[in-house]
Amino acid sequence: MRANGCLIAGKCRSWKCLSSLDNGKNVNDNNLVSGNNIWVKRFWIFFVLTMTVKVVLALFLDLVPDEAYYWEFARRPALSYFDHPPMVGYMIALLRPFLGDSVLAVRGFALVSNAMVTLILFFICQRVFSCAKTGFFSVLLFHLTPSGLAVGFLMTPDTPLALFWALCLITFLSIIKNPEPVLPWVFMGVFLGLGALSKYNMILMVPAVAASILIFPERRKLVFTARYWIMVLLAFAGTIPILLWNMQNEWASLKFQFEHGLQPGNYSLWRYFGEFLGGQLITMGPAVFVLLCCLSVSQVIKSFKAKNEEVFFLAVTILPALLLFAYSGSKTKVEANWPQIAYIGGFPLIAHWLVTGWTKKRALWTILPGAILTVVALLHSLTLILPVRDVSYRLHGWQEAGALIRQVDQETGGNLLFVGQGYGLAASMAFYASLAPERTAEANSGKNYRFWDSQRKINEATTIVYVDEDDRSEARRRGEEFEQTDYRRHEIYLRNKLVRTLNISIFRNRKTNTGQGN
């Protein structure tokens, strides 16, 4: 019978249909027929719709503080940075000459990356499963998760990482199909290197590639070929700027990454792991996350037995990140997004499982929970409709804050140093108030501000404008170092909801007998 664009032998509920993925075999010949035009058309319609939504979000919502911080990377180019490799800054820097210091300049590559990842997911399903319906649902599932919504328009290190991770997936699948041509190995090395320049998590692609070569006996000889070592050398080349920066700065970034993500915290295993698990279930959708876990394990085993190298590779790309951050999440706080780019290879597996065992009930419980969470997240990010104060508040109020800071800047002559308490606030006020790098500093030299000479600028300034958000404000204490203080408090609202409280304090005439700051 023909079911929704793919030819399925027998009844959809038959054992053969339900187990077509579980037995690790590609059901191209009998069960699925590729190129069904209706699903290709539906894909392109969905692609245009979802990209339109992402463009609207990108233009309508303010930059979150982290995005403004990465914009600071772009106007302070370096080999690398304290907390991240440089690619996110490089991408923003490429658009600044054409788009200026605008929201679109910051988020432009996020939109491009999201479009390319979407296309790659569809093409992966065409290559591996020869089924446009599988490609459609792979893309649908990817976008109908809160995580997929956010990565589609926010510019963070996950943006270039997602792009180069997806490019590695489709490139290595090409190598699996035909390992003889040199060019795919060259591209694979380049994408691995660019991924390394994007985020340290790219290292988690390496064990997946290694396993896909070493576990299958007929592939092991590839390790002794020149094209394999070309890939390795090109991948290593991507780490050279990061290593050079660390060598010049006492390995500060690598030390930070180890302490930030792996050292044990102060709370119980159940609290940390509960936060990790809850974060994955909410941001990926409960059904999608459970299926990712189950299929990644089952398909590594079953596709190995069936010698289906393509499915094996897709499944094994998920496991290193999932296992590493689950382990780390049992000992310390793990942010929800840390393992999630590695989940990209799982969406084709879930979609194929869904399509080959198609029932309305299965489709509903697979798609609906994530879709509901995504729609709620979308509406809340635009309107702050939910009675909870969460990360969506970071998307609002910064234009108003920038206008207030510009007003103070004009009143004080346009030449004072503005000090933000917190790296995100320091960067956001610089972006939205159009402050030059030499006129901004972070109060405690957090993140990369310690390498941007923040403390020296604060200590040498006789008059500063100090900005904080009522979050453990240090304004009063710091004001004691100056002879004159002028405190101003501003509340910023969106639809009668308090978005943030901005304290702007002008400190004049530093006292010579109080020391030089902190």
C-alpha positions as CSV (number, residue, x, y, z in Angstrom):
1,M,0.0,0.0,0.0
2,R,1.1,3.6,-0.5
3,A,1.2,5.5,2.7
4,N,1.8,9.3,2.8
5,G,4.4,9.3,0.0
6,C,6.5,6.2,0.7
7,L,5.6,2.8,-0.6
8,I,5.2,0.4,2.3
9,A,5.0,-3.4,1.7
10,G,2.1,-4.9,3.6
11,K,0.4,-3.2,6.5
12,C,2.1,-0.4,8.3
13,R,1.7,-2.2,11.6
14,S,3.4,-5.3,10.3
15,W,6.6,-6.5,12.0
16,K,8.6,-5.9,8.8
17,C,7.5,-2.3,8.7
18,L,8.0,-1.6,12.4
19,S,11.3,-3.2,12.5
20,S,12.8,-1.8,9.3
21,L,15.0,0.5,11.3
22,D,15.5,-1.8,14.3
23,N,17.1,-4.4,12.2
24,G,19.6,-1.8,10.9
25,K,18.7,-2.3,7.3
26,N,18.0,0.4,4.7
27,V,14.6,-0.3,3.3
28,N,15.1,1.5,0.0
29,D,14.1,-1.3,-2.3
30,N,10.9,-2.8,-1.0
31,N,9.5,-0.6,1.7
32,L,10.3,3.0,0.8
33,V,10.4,4.6,-2.6
34,S,12.2,8.0,-2.8
35,G,11.3,11.1,-4.7
36,N,7.6,11.5,-3.8
37,N,6.9,14.9,-5.1
38,I,4.2,15.7,-2.5
39,W,6.7,15.3,0.4
40,V,9.3,17.3,-1.4
41,K,6.8,20.1,-2.0
42,R,5.7,19.9,1.7
43,F,9.3,20.1,2.7
44,W,9.9,23.3,0.7
45,I,6.7,24.9,2.0
46,F,7.7,24.1,5.6
47,F,11.2,25.3,4.9
48,V,9.9,28.7,3.7
49,L,7.4,29.0,6.6
50,T,9.9,28.2,9.3
51,M,12.6,30.4,7.9
52,T,10.1,33.3,7.7
53,V,9.3,32.8,11.4
54,K,13.0,32.7,12.3
55,V,13.7,35.9,10.3
56,V,10.8,37.7,12.1
57,L,12.1,36.5,15.5
58,A,15.6,37.6,14.6
59,L,14.5,41.1,13.6
60,F,11.8,41.6,16.2
61,L,13.5,40.5,19.4
62,D,16.4,42.2,21.1
63,L,19.8,40.6,21.3
64,V,20.2,38.5,24.5
65,P,23.3,39.6,26.5
66,D,25.3,36.7,25.3
67,E,24.8,37.7,21.7
68,A,26.0,41.2,22.5
69,Y,29.0,39.7,24.2
70,Y,29.8,37.7,21.0
71,W,29.4,41.0,19.0
72,E,32.2,42.3,21.2
73,F,34.3,39.4,19.9
74,A,33.6,40.7,16.4
75,R,34.9,44.2,17.2
76,R,37.9,42.9,19.2
77,P,39.3,40.2,16.8
78,A,41.7,37.7,18.3
79,L,43.0,34.2,17.7
80,S,40.6,32.9,20.3
81,Y,38.8,34.0,23.5
82,F,38.7,33.0,27.1
83,D,35.4,31.1,27.1
84,H,35.0,30.2,23.4
85,P,36.9,29.7,20.1
86,P,36.6,32.6,17.7
87,M,34.2,31.5,14.9
88,V,31.1,33.2,16.3
89,G,33.0,36.5,16.4
90,Y,34.4,36.0,13.0
91,M,31.0,35.3,11.5
92,I,29.6,38.5,13.0
93,A,32.7,40.4,11.9
94,L,32.1,39.3,8.2
95,L,28.7,41.0,8.2
96,R,29.6,44.2,10.0
97,P,31.1,46.0,7.0
98,F,27.9,45.5,5.1
99,L,25.2,45.7,7.8
100,G,26.9,47.8,10.4
101,D,26.4,47.2,14.1
102,S,22.8,46.0,13.7
103,V,20.8,43.1,15.0
104,L,20.9,41.5,11.5
105,A,24.7,41.8,11.4
106,V,24.8,39.8,14.6
107,R,22.1,37.2,13.7
108,G,22.6,37.0,9.9
109,F,24.7,33.9,10.0
110,A,22.4,32.3,12.5
111,L,19.7,32.4,9.8
112,V,22.0,31.1,7.1
113,S,23.3,28.3,9.3
114,N,19.8,27.3,10.3
115,A,18.7,27.1,6.6
116,M,21.7,25.0,5.7
117,V,21.3,22.6,8.6
118,T,17.6,22.2,7.6
119,L,18.6,21.4,4.0
120,I,21.4,19.0,5.1
121,L,18.9,17.1,7.3
122,F,16.6,16.6,4.4
123,F,19.5,15.5,2.1
124,I,20.8,13.1,4.7
125,C,17.4,11.3,4.7
126,Q,17.4,11.2,0.9
127,R,20.9,9.7,0.9
128,V,20.5,7.2,3.7
129,F,16.8,6.2,3.5
130,S,15.8,7.4,0.0
131,C,12.5,8.8,1.3
132,A,11.3,12.4,1.1
133,K,8.7,11.7,3.8
134,T,11.5,10.8,6.2
135,G,13.3,13.9,5.3
136,F,10.2,16.1,5.9
137,F,9.6,14.6,9.3
138,S,13.3,14.8,10.2
139,V,13.2,18.6,9.5
140,L,9.8,18.9,11.2
141,L,11.0,17.3,14.4
142,F,14.2,19.4,14.4
143,H,12.2,22.6,14.2
144,L,9.4,21.6,16.6
145,T,11.7,21.6,19.6
146,P,12.4,24.6,21.8
147,S,16.1,24.0,21.3
148,G,15.6,24.0,17.5
149,L,13.6,27.2,17.8
150,A,16.4,29.0,19.7
151,V,19.3,27.8,17.6
152,G,17.4,29.0,14.5
153,F,17.8,32.7,15.1
154,L,20.1,33.3,18.2
155,M,23.8,33.9,17.4
156,T,25.9,31.8,19.8
157,P,28.8,29.4,19.4
158,D,26.2,26.7,18.8
159,T,25.3,28.4,15.5
160,P,28.6,27.7,13.6
161,L,29.0,24.4,15.5
162,A,25.6,23.2,14.2
163,L,26.5,24.1,10.7
164,F,29.9,22.4,10.6
165,W,28.6,19.4,12.6
166,A,25.8,18.9,9.9
167,L,28.3,19.4,7.1
168,C,30.5,16.7,8.7
169,L,27.6,14.3,8.9
170,I,26.7,14.5,5.2
171,T,30.4,14.6,4.1
172,F,31.3,11.5,6.1
173,L,28.2,9.7,4.8
174,S,29.6,10.4,1.3
175,I,33.0,8.9,2.4
176,I,31.2,5.8,3.7
177,K,29.5,5.3,0.4
178,N,32.8,5.8,-1.6
179,P,36.0,6.3,0.3
180,E,38.2,6.5,-2.7
181,P,37.9,10.2,-3.8
182,V,40.3,12.6,-2.0
183,L,38.0,15.6,-2.1
184,P,35.4,14.4,0.5
185,W,38.3,13.7,2.9
186,V,39.6,17.2,2.4
187,F,36.2,18.7,3.0
188,M,35.8,16.5,6.1
189,G,39.1,17.8,7.5
190,V,38.1,21.4,6.8
191,F,34.7,21.1,8.4
192,L,36.2,19.4,11.5
193,G,38.7,22.2,11.7
194,L,36.1,25.0,11.3
195,G,34.0,23.2,13.9
196,A,36.9,23.2,16.3
197,L,37.1,27.0,15.7
198,S,33.4,27.2,16.6
199,K,33.1,25.4,19.9
200,Y,35.2,22.8,21.9
201,N,32.3,20.3,21.6
202,M,33.4,19.6,18.1
203,I,36.0,17.2,19.6
204,L,33.0,14.9,20.2
205,M,32.7,14.2,16.5
206,V,36.2,12.6,16.5
207,P,35.2,9.4,18.4
208,A,32.3,8.9,16.1
209,V,34.5,9.2,13.0
210,A,37.1,6.9,14.6
211,A,34.5,4.3,15.6
212,S,33.0,4.3,12.1
213,I,36.4,3.6,10.6
214,L,37.9,1.2,13.1
215,I,35.0,-0.9,14.1
216,F,34.3,-2.2,10.6
217,P,37.3,-4.4,9.6
218,E,37.1,-3.5,5.9
219,R,37.4,0.2,6.8
220,R,40.5,-0.1,9.0
221,K,42.9,0.1,6.1
222,L,41.8,3.6,5.5
223,V,43.9,4.7,8.4
224,F,47.0,3.9,6.3
225,T,45.9,6.1,3.4
226,A,47.2,9.6,2.6
227,R,43.6,10.9,2.3
228,Y,42.9,9.9,5.9
229,W,45.9,11.8,7.2
230,I,45.0,14.8,5.0
231,M,41.7,14.9,6.9
232,V,43.5,14.6,10.3
233,L,46.0,17.4,9.5
234,L,43.3,19.8,8.2
235,A,41.2,19.1,11.3
236,F,44.2,19.8,13.6
237,A,44.9,23.0,11.7
238,G,41.6,24.3,13.0
239,T,42.9,24.0,16.6
240,I,46.1,26.0,16.0
241,P,44.7,29.5,16.7
242,I,43.1,28.2,19.9
243,L,46.3,26.5,21.0
244,L,48.4,29.6,20.2
245,W,46.0,31.9,22.2
246,N,46.1,29.5,25.1
247,M,49.9,29.4,25.0
248,Q,50.0,33.2,25.1
249,N,47.5,33.4,28.0
250,E,48.7,30.6,30.4
251,W,46.2,28.1,29.0
252,A,43.4,30.1,30.5
253,S,40.6,28.9,28.2
254,L,41.4,25.2,28.5
255,K,41.6,25.5,32.3
256,F,38.3,27.4,32.3
257,Q,36.5,24.7,30.2
258,F,37.7,21.9,32.5
259,E,36.6,23.7,35.7
260,H,33.4,25.0,34.1
261,G,32.1,21.7,32.8
262,L,33.7,18.8,34.7
263,Q,34.7,19.7,38.2
264,P,32.2,18.5,40.9
265,G,29.7,21.0,42.3
266,N,28.3,21.4,45.8
267,Y,24.9,19.8,45.4
268,S,23.7,16.2,45.3
269,L,23.8,13.8,42.3
270,W,20.0,13.8,42.1
271,R,19.8,17.6,42.0
272,Y,22.3,18.0,39.2
273,F,21.2,15.0,37.2
274,G,17.6,16.0,37.7
275,E,18.3,19.4,36.3
276,F,20.2,17.9,33.4
277,L,17.4,15.4,32.6
278,G,14.7,18.0,33.0
279,G,16.5,20.5,30.8
280,Q,16.8,17.9,28.0
281,L,13.2,16.8,28.3
282,I,11.9,20.4,28.1
283,T,14.2,21.8,25.5
284,M,14.1,18.8,23.2
285,G,10.6,17.6,23.9
286,P,10.0,14.4,26.1
287,A,9.3,12.0,23.2
288,V,12.1,13.2,21.0
289,F,14.7,13.0,23.8
290,V,13.6,9.5,24.9
291,L,13.7,8.4,21.3
292,L,17.2,9.9,20.8
293,C,18.5,8.0,23.8
294,C,16.9,4.7,22.8
295,L,17.6,4.8,19.1
296,S,21.2,5.9,19.5
297,V,22.0,2.9,21.6
298,S,19.9,0.3,19.8
299,Q,21.0,1.4,16.3
300,V,24.7,1.4,17.2
301,I,24.3,-2.3,18.1
302,K,21.9,-3.4,15.4
303,S,23.4,-1.4,12.5
304,F,26.8,-2.8,13.5
305,K,25.4,-6.4,13.3
306,A,23.7,-5.6,10.0
307,K,26.8,-3.8,8.7
308,N,24.8,-0.7,7.9
309,E,27.6,1.8,8.2
310,E,25.5,4.9,7.5
311,V,23.0,4.3,10.2
312,F,25.8,3.3,12.5
313,F,27.6,6.6,11.9
314,L,24.4,8.7,12.5
315,A,23.7,6.8,15.8
316,V,27.2,6.9,17.1
317,T,27.6,10.7,16.7
318,I,25.0,11.1,19.4
319,L,26.5,8.9,22.1
320,P,29.8,10.7,23.1
321,A,28.0,14.0,23.9
322,L,25.0,12.2,25.5
323,L,27.2,10.1,27.8
324,L,29.8,12.8,28.6
325,F,27.2,15.4,29.6
326,A,25.0,12.9,31.4
327,Y,28.0,11.9,33.5
328,S,29.0,15.5,34.0
329,G,25.4,16.4,34.8
330,S,25.5,14.0,37.7
331,K,28.4,15.9,39.3
332,T,27.9,19.6,38.3
333,K,25.5,21.9,36.6
334,V,25.3,21.3,32.8
335,E,23.5,23.8,30.6
336,A,20.8,22.2,28.5
337,N,22.3,23.2,25.2
338,W,25.8,21.7,25.7
339,P,25.1,18.2,24.3
340,Q,22.3,19.1,21.9
341,I,24.2,19.9,18.6
342,A,25.3,16.3,18.7
343,Y,21.6,15.3,18.5
344,I,21.3,16.5,14.9
345,G,22.2,13.0,13.5
346,G,19.4,11.5,15.6
347,F,16.5,13.3,13.8
348,P,16.8,11.2,10.6
349,L,16.7,8.1,12.8
350,I,13.6,9.2,14.7
351,A,11.9,10.2,11.4
352,H,12.7,6.9,9.8
353,W,11.4,5.0,12.8
354,L,8.2,7.2,12.7
355,V,7.6,6.8,9.0
356,T,8.2,3.0,8.7
357,G,6.0,2.3,11.6
358,W,3.4,5.0,10.8
359,T,0.3,5.2,12.9
360,K,-1.6,8.4,13.9
361,K,-1.1,7.5,17.5
362,R,2.7,7.1,17.1
363,A,2.9,10.4,15.1
364,L,0.9,12.3,17.8
365,W,2.9,11.3,20.8
366,T,6.2,11.7,18.9
367,I,5.5,15.2,17.5
368,L,2.9,16.8,19.6
369,P,4.7,17.2,23.0
370,G,7.7,19.0,21.4
371,A,5.4,21.0,19.2
372,I,3.3,22.3,22.1
373,L,6.4,23.2,24.0
374,T,7.8,25.0,21.0
375,V,4.6,27.0,20.3
376,V,4.4,28.0,24.0
377,A,8.1,29.0,23.9
378,L,7.5,31.0,20.7
379,L,4.5,32.9,22.1
380,H,6.2,33.5,25.5
381,S,9.4,34.8,23.8
382,L,7.3,37.4,21.9
383,T,4.8,38.4,24.6
384,L,6.1,37.1,28.0
385,I,2.6,35.6,28.5
386,L,3.6,33.0,31.1
387,P,3.6,33.9,34.8
388,V,7.3,32.9,35.1
389,R,10.4,35.0,34.9
390,D,12.7,33.0,32.6
391,V,15.3,33.5,29.9
392,S,12.7,35.0,27.5
393,Y,13.0,38.2,29.5
394,R,16.5,38.6,28.2
395,L,15.0,39.2,24.7
396,H,13.3,42.4,25.7
397,G,14.0,45.9,27.0
398,W,17.5,46.4,25.7
399,Q,16.6,49.1,23.2
400,E,15.0,51.1,26.0
401,A,18.0,50.5,28.2
402,G,20.3,51.7,25.3
403,A,18.2,54.9,24.9
404,L,18.6,55.6,28.7
405,I,22.3,55.1,28.5
406,R,22.7,57.3,25.4
407,Q,20.8,60.0,27.2
408,V,23.2,59.9,30.2
409,D,26.1,59.8,27.7
410,Q,24.9,63.0,26.1
411,E,24.4,64.7,29.5
412,T,27.9,63.8,30.6
413,G,29.7,65.0,27.5
414,G,30.1,61.8,25.6
415,N,33.5,60.9,26.8
416,L,33.1,59.0,30.1
417,L,33.8,55.3,30.8
418,F,30.7,53.1,31.2
419,V,31.1,50.2,33.5
420,G,28.6,47.3,33.4
421,Q,28.2,44.9,36.3
422,G,28.3,41.6,34.5
423,Y,29.7,40.7,31.1
424,G,26.3,40.5,29.4
425,L,25.2,43.9,30.7
426,A,28.5,45.5,29.7
427,A,28.2,44.2,26.2
428,S,24.5,45.0,25.8
429,M,24.9,48.6,26.9
430,A,27.8,48.9,24.5
431,F,25.7,47.6,21.6
432,Y,22.5,49.4,22.2
433,A,24.1,52.7,23.3
434,S,26.8,52.6,20.5
435,L,29.7,52.9,22.9
436,A,33.2,52.5,21.5
437,P,35.3,49.6,23.0
438,E,37.7,52.0,24.8
439,R,34.6,53.5,26.6
440,T,33.3,50.3,28.1
441,A,34.4,47.9,30.9
442,E,33.1,45.1,33.0
443,A,33.1,45.8,36.7
444,N,34.8,42.6,37.8
445,S,36.7,41.7,34.6
446,G,34.6,38.7,34.0
447,K,34.9,36.4,31.0
448,N,37.0,37.8,28.2
449,Y,36.9,41.3,29.7
450,R,39.9,40.4,31.8
451,F,41.9,40.3,28.6
452,W,40.3,43.5,27.3
453,D,41.9,45.6,30.1
454,S,38.7,46.4,32.0
455,Q,40.3,46.7,35.4
456,R,43.0,49.1,34.2
457,K,40.5,51.4,32.6
458,I,38.3,51.4,35.7
459,N,41.2,52.1,38.0
460,E,42.6,55.0,35.8
461,A,39.2,56.7,35.3
462,T,38.4,59.6,37.6
463,T,34.8,59.7,36.6
464,I,32.7,56.6,35.6
465,V,29.1,55.7,34.8
466,Y,28.3,52.5,36.6
467,V,25.4,50.4,35.4
468,D,23.7,47.4,37.1
469,E,20.4,45.6,37.1
470,D,19.6,45.2,40.8
471,D,21.3,41.8,40.8
472,R,23.6,41.9,43.8
473,S,24.4,45.5,43.0
474,E,27.9,46.8,43.9
475,A,27.1,50.4,43.1
476,R,26.9,51.7,46.6
477,R,30.1,50.1,47.6
478,R,31.9,51.4,44.5
479,G,30.4,54.8,45.0
480,E,32.4,55.1,48.2
481,E,35.5,55.5,46.2
482,F,34.3,58.8,44.7
483,E,33.6,62.2,46.0
484,Q,30.3,62.7,44.2
485,T,27.6,60.2,43.3
486,D,24.4,60.5,41.3
487,Y,22.1,57.4,41.5
488,R,19.3,56.9,39.0
489,R,16.8,54.1,38.9
490,H,14.8,53.2,35.8
491,E,12.2,50.5,35.4
492,I,11.6,49.0,31.9
493,Y,8.2,47.4,31.1
494,L,6.7,45.3,28.3
495,R,2.9,45.1,28.3
496,N,2.8,46.2,32.0
497,K,5.3,43.5,33.0
498,L,8.6,44.6,34.6
499,V,11.3,43.4,32.3
500,R,14.3,44.8,34.1
501,T,15.4,47.5,36.5
502,L,18.4,49.5,35.4
503,N,20.5,51.4,37.9
504,I,22.7,54.1,36.3
505,S,25.1,55.7,38.8
506,I,27.5,58.6,37.9
507,F,30.6,58.6,40.1
508,R,32.8,61.7,39.9
509,N,36.2,62.6,41.3
510,R,37.8,59.4,42.5
511,K,39.2,59.8,46.0
512,T,42.9,59.5,46.1
513,N,43.0,57.9,49.6
514,T,40.7,54.9,48.9
515,G,43.0,52.9,46.7
516,Q,42.6,51.9,43.1
517,G,39.4,50.0,42.9
518,N,39.3,46.2,43.2
